[in-house]
Amino acid sequence: MPHWVPLIRAAELPVGTARELVAEGRVIALYHVDEEIYGLDGVCPHQGGPLGKGMLEGCIVTCPWHGWQFDVATGQHQLNNRIVQPRFDVRVEGDWILVDLG
């Protein structure tokens, strides 16, 4: 069952940026690419780096700790097709960006 939680005002996540946020004890990484907003589990599976603080180039985020790269739209690791970072459904409602933690 969906459990939509407001995270941040849409104006606080301009196009081409990433943010790290915490909601209900979970670290969420949000990315604004073109007209879409994506959400990933914000903890890199390699050694726990902060994916929401990584460099975003197009749809690819690079973990700032050790350079692991993921497609923010799919969660797919860019070198190992067996690694997929968990995603969160995201929507904009009014001025807010919400994430489904259900």
Helices and strands as residue ranges (DSSP letters): E 4-9, G 10-12, E 18-23, E 26-33, E 36-41, G 51-53, E 55-57, E 60-62, E 69-71, E 87-88, E 90-93, E 96-100
